[in-house]
Amino acid sequence: MVKINEKLGVVGRLTRHDARNKLTVILNNTYLAKKALRKQQDSTTYLQSIDSAVEQMEKIFDYAKTYEMLGVEELTEMNAQKIFNEAATLLSGTKNVAITNKCAGLTVLADSLLRQLFYNLIHNSLEHGEQVSQICVRYVEKDGKELEIIYEDNGIGIPQEEKKKIFDEGYGKGTGYGLYLIKKICEAYGWTIKETGTLNKGVRFVMTIPKAYKHDKIAYSFTTF
């Protein structure tokens, strides 16, 4: 019997494939319409709004694809420093940003979505931090019982009244799924995440990892240099 998760995965892939084809048709036609109406400012403004909406829809499909992968892969030992560096290279806006990675020697129990988690954090800084020039990721162990991975930037930060809302589904600018997906990935790993930064000084995301999961596997290890 086909498993329910497998069925949902197939349906999701087929739905995205069909929808993306239709979005391509929309984009091609708005491109042609903009060329034909380039002297009519009102018309081109409306068409640009359509372009923006299509772009947001494509991002939502990408998030949905990632969400489908939650809990599918078996957790294995991952090199946190290496995965973070890989995530940073996937973003084109980091040229003028000093990225400091202090996770050398850290191994965490995770899966391939760890790269997506780091990618979303960096993308969030570039997209919403307003002139972020510094990003730092580091870790610290607490009483030998848990470890914190701390991600910081020097952007505008997040107002206190929004801190409890930023991980809610659909909240915020853009698609509203970036930080929501980060939280869900953390939950799948048995981690917790919170934002403790200061407004106008930058964000500070703290991911807390317990020493052992419910199945008694060691959740992290590190080698000091």
Order of alpha helices (4+ residues) and beta strands (2+ residues): alpha-alpha-beta-alpha-beta-beta-alpha-beta-beta-alpha-beta-beta-beta
